[in-house]
Amino acid sequence: MSTAKRIAAIFVIFAGATLAWMVLGATIFSRTSDFSESLSSRVASNWGSVQTQSPASASWTQEVKRQEETEDDHGKKHVKTITSFQTVQLPLNSTRAKADLQLDYRQKGLLWYSTYKVGFNAEYGFANNTPNELLVNFSFPLPAEQAMYDDVNFSLDGLPVDYRNDSNAISFQKKLAPGQSATLDVGYRSQGLGRWNYQFSPQVARVRDFQLAMTTNFKDIDFPDNTLSPTEKRETAGGWELQWNYKNLLSGYQIGMAMPEKLQPGPLAGKISFFAPVSLFFFFFLVFIITTIRRTDLHPMNYFFLAAAFFAFHLL
């Protein structure tokens, strides 16, 4: 067989093996993606979903009256008073929060999921900045609907209150005298999946006298995009101690922590399959050079069996 025909045959064998690897890699990624979506929802239903904690709020209802002038069919003017109500927020003067994240992997099928346990506690300082006595509604939003909450603490100025659960939040009402300050103390233990966030507001928010202390039991910390890096951090024996301290912050970013992920066998096998032709190309190149130098007439079928052996290794 001439050298040109041998090279052409080797090229056809290499192209066929490459196509087989591409199909194998795409199949692995497709199946992994399909299983990941279905299994992830099952893990969230059994364990908990991504949690995004927002600060507590204190609000009161203000009565607003306005006069509206109307004209009847005879051209006579009438003035009527229209009463409406609007919700006014009391300023959040201070925040002292603590979040303890404990990574606890869960396996579903052949995939690993980065689940965690979280213990959250916070003290929120409010004040009645009006000259009137107000009936204030204190509300604390829960971080996720698909979650469980244990050891729930909800107290005002150190005294437990009888709260109610209202639209994925716990709340209660109390009167505040003019200028009176109040400290809302909240806490719980829960479970989540993949990521934990603390969101000041969906829009750009002003944050006064804010402190968040976070502890982890893992070293591989990762702050997702569009999140604030800690102002202080200290490595411990088992993880990290992180601090976010702000005196008067204006920001549209949030605080976030992404849990480290285990190496998944599916995506790894897919990537290996996509890069397998590179190793086969160099192996074919060396074999061709050596056999040419030694003038060994190696039939293209030998290259076919070598390619099949390479493919079988990755297939297994």
C-alpha positions in Angstrom: 0.0 0.0 0.0 1.4 3.4 -0.9 2.1 6.0 1.7 -0.6 8.4 0.5 -3.3 5.7 0.7 -2.1 4.6 4.1 -2.2 8.2 5.4 -5.7 8.6 3.9 -6.9 5.4 5.6 -5.4 6.4 8.9 -7.1 9.8 8.6 -10.5 8.1 7.9 -10.0 5.9 11.0 -9.1 8.8 13.2 -12.1 10.9 11.9 -14.4 8.0 12.7 -13.0 7.5 16.2 -13.3 11.3 16.8 -17.0 11.3 15.7 -17.7 8.3 18.0 -16.1 10.2 21.0 -18.1 13.4 20.2 -21.3 11.3 20.2 -20.3 9.6 23.4 -19.4 12.9 25.2 -22.6 14.7 24.0 -24.7 11.7 25.2 -23.0 11.8 28.6 -23.6 15.5 29.0 -27.2 15.2 27.8 -28.1 12.4 30.2 -26.3 14.1 33.1 -28.1 17.3 32.5 -31.5 15.6 32.3 -30.9 13.6 35.5 -29.4 16.6 37.3 -32.6 18.7 36.7 -35.0 16.0 37.9 -32.8 14.9 40.8 -32.1 18.4 41.9 -35.8 19.1 42.3 -36.2 15.9 44.3 -33.3 16.9 46.6 -34.8 20.3 47.1 -38.2 18.8 48.0 -36.5 16.4 50.5 -33.9 18.7 51.9 -34.5 22.3 51.0 -33.9 24.8 48.2 -31.6 27.8 47.7 -32.1 30.3 50.5 -32.2 34.1 50.2 -32.6 35.9 53.5 -33.9 39.5 53.6 -33.8 41.9 56.5 -36.7 42.4 58.9 -39.0 45.4 58.4 -41.2 47.6 60.6 -44.1 49.5 59.0 -47.2 51.5 60.0 -50.3 52.4 58.1 -50.9 56.1 57.4 -54.2 57.6 56.6 -54.1 60.0 53.6 -57.0 62.3 52.8 -57.4 64.3 49.7 -60.1 66.4 48.2 -61.5 65.9 44.7 -63.6 68.3 42.8 -66.3 66.9 40.5 -69.0 68.5 38.3 -72.4 67.1 37.8 -74.6 67.3 34.7 -76.0 70.7 35.7 -72.6 72.2 35.9 -72.6 72.3 39.7 -69.3 71.6 41.4 -69.0 69.2 44.3 -66.0 68.6 46.6 -65.6 65.2 48.2 -63.0 63.8 50.5 -61.3 60.6 49.5 -59.5 58.6 52.2 -56.7 56.2 51.3 -54.1 54.3 53.3 -50.5 53.8 52.6 -47.8 51.7 54.2 -44.8 53.7 55.6 -41.6 51.9 56.6 -39.7 52.8 59.7 -35.9 53.1 59.1 -33.8 50.1 59.9 -31.1 51.7 62.1 -28.8 48.7 62.8 -28.3 45.1 62.0 -26.3 42.5 63.9 -26.5 39.1 62.1 -24.8 35.8 62.3 -24.9 32.9 59.9 -23.3 29.5 60.5 -23.1 27.4 57.3 -22.4 23.7 57.7 -21.7 21.9 54.4 -23.4 18.5 54.2 -23.2 16.7 50.9 -26.2 14.6 49.7 -26.1 11.9 46.9 -29.0 11.3 44.6 -28.5 8.6 42.0 -24.9 9.1 40.8 -24.8 12.8 41.4 -23.6 14.7 44.5 -25.4 17.8 45.7 -24.0 20.6 47.9 -26.6 20.8 50.6 -26.0 22.7 53.9 -27.4 23.4 57.3 -27.7 27.1 58.4 -28.1 28.6 61.7 -29.2 32.3 61.5 -29.6 34.9 64.2 -30.0 38.6 63.9 -30.9 41.7 65.9 -32.6 44.6 64.0 -32.9 48.0 65.5 -35.9 50.3 64.7 -37.1 53.6 66.1 -40.4 55.5 65.9 -39.2 58.7 64.2 -42.6 60.4 64.2 -44.2 62.6 66.9 -47.2 60.2 67.2 -47.8 56.8 68.8 -47.8 54.2 66.1 -49.2 50.7 65.7 -46.1 49.1 64.1 -46.2 45.8 62.2 -42.9 44.0 62.6 -42.2 41.4 59.9 -39.4 39.0 59.2 -39.4 37.3 55.7 -38.4 33.6 55.6 -35.6 32.8 53.1 -37.4 30.1 51.1 -40.8 28.6 50.7 -39.5 25.1 50.2 -37.7 24.7 53.5 -38.1 23.7 57.1 -37.4 26.0 60.1 -36.6 24.7 63.6 -35.8 26.5 66.8 -37.5 29.7 65.6 -36.9 32.7 67.8 -38.9 35.9 67.5 -38.8 38.4 70.2 -38.9 42.2 70.8 -36.6 43.9 73.3 -35.8 40.4 74.7 -39.4 39.4 75.3 -40.9 36.6 73.2 -44.0 37.5 71.2 -46.9 35.6 69.8 -46.2 35.9 66.0 -48.3 34.8 63.1 -47.2 33.2 59.8 -48.3 35.4 56.9 -47.3 34.9 53.3 -43.9 33.3 53.9 -43.1 35.7 56.7 -43.6 35.9 60.4 -45.0 39.1 61.9 -46.7 40.7 64.8 -47.9 44.2 65.9 -47.0 46.5 68.8 -47.5 50.1 69.6 -44.4 52.4 69.8 -44.4 55.7 71.6 -43.0 58.8 69.8 -39.2 58.4 69.6 -39.2 54.9 71.1 -36.6 52.4 69.9 -37.2 48.6 69.6 -34.9 45.7 68.9 -36.3 42.8 67.0 -34.4 39.5 67.7 -35.0 36.7 65.2 -33.4 33.3 64.6 -33.9 29.8 63.2 -32.1 26.7 62.0 -32.8 25.5 58.5 -31.4 23.6 55.5 -30.7 24.7 51.9 -29.1 23.7 48.6 -26.2 25.1 46.7 -26.1 28.7 47.8 -27.0 31.0 50.7 -27.7 34.7 50.1 -28.4 37.8 52.2 -30.3 40.4 50.1 -30.6 44.0 51.4 -33.3 44.8 48.8 -34.3 43.9 45.2 -33.2 47.5 44.3 -30.4 49.7 45.3 -30.7 50.1 49.1 -29.2 52.2 51.9 -27.8 50.1 54.7 -27.0 51.6 58.1 -24.7 50.2 60.8 -24.6 46.7 59.3 -22.6 43.7 60.6 -22.9 40.1 59.4 -20.6 37.4 60.8 -20.5 34.2 58.8 -18.7 30.9 59.8 -18.2 27.9 57.6 -17.0 24.4 58.1 -15.4 24.3 54.6 -12.2 25.9 53.2 -13.2 26.2 49.5 -15.3 29.4 49.8 -16.7 31.0 46.7 -18.5 34.4 46.4 -20.9 34.4 43.4 -21.1 37.1 40.8 -22.7 40.4 41.8 -22.1 39.8 45.5 -20.0 41.7 48.1 -16.7 40.3 49.3 -16.2 40.2 53.1 -14.5 43.2 54.7 -12.6 40.8 57.0 -11.8 37.1 56.9 -9.9 34.7 59.1 -9.1 31.1 58.4 -9.9 28.6 61.1 -9.0 24.9 61.6 -12.1 23.7 59.8 -13.2 26.7 57.6 -13.5 30.5 57.7 -14.8 33.3 59.8 -16.0 36.1 57.5 -17.2 39.6 58.4 -19.2 42.2 56.4 -19.2 45.5 58.3 -20.7 48.7 56.8 -21.5 52.0 58.5 -23.5 53.7 55.8 -23.7 51.6 52.6 -25.5 52.3 49.4 -25.5 49.2 47.1 -27.5 47.1 44.8 -25.4 44.0 45.5 -26.1 41.3 48.0 -24.1 38.9 50.1 -23.7 35.4 48.9 -21.9 32.1 49.5 -21.8 29.3 47.0 -21.2 25.9 48.4 -18.2 23.9 47.0 -19.2 21.1 44.7 -17.9 17.6 44.5 -16.3 16.3 41.3 -19.1 14.8 39.3 -18.3 11.6 37.3 -20.7 12.4 34.5 -19.3 15.8 33.4 -15.7 14.5 34.0 -16.3 11.5 31.7 -17.9 13.9 29.1 -14.9 16.2 29.1 -12.5 13.3 28.8 -14.4 12.0 25.8 -14.2 15.4 24.1 -10.4 15.6 24.6 -9.7 11.9 23.8 -9.0 12.5 20.1 -6.0 14.6 21.1 -4.2 11.7 22.7 -5.1 9.4 19.9 -3.7 11.9 17.3 -0.3 12.0 19.1 -0.3 8.3 19.4 -1.0 7.7 15.7 1.6 10.3 14.8 4.3 8.6 16.8 3.4 5.2 15.5 3.4 6.4 12.0 6.8 8.2 12.4 8.4 5.1 14.1 7.1 2.6 11.5 8.2 4.9 8.7 11.7 5.3 10.0 12.0 1.5 10.6 10.3 0.8 7.3 7.7 -1.3 9.0 4.6 -1.9 6.8 1.8 -1.5 9.4 -1.6 -2.1 7.9 -4.3 0.5 8.6 -6.4 -2.2 10.3 -3.8 -2.1 13.1 -4.6 1.6 13.5 -8.3 0.7 13.5 -7.8 -1.8 16.4 -5.7 0.8 18.3 -8.5 3.4 17.9 -11.1 0.8 19.0 -9.0 0.1 22.1 -8.7 3.8 22.9 -12.5 4.2 22.5 -13.3 1.1 24.5 -11.2 2.4 27.4 -13.3 5.6 27.6 -16.5 3.7 27.0 -15.8 1.5 30.0 
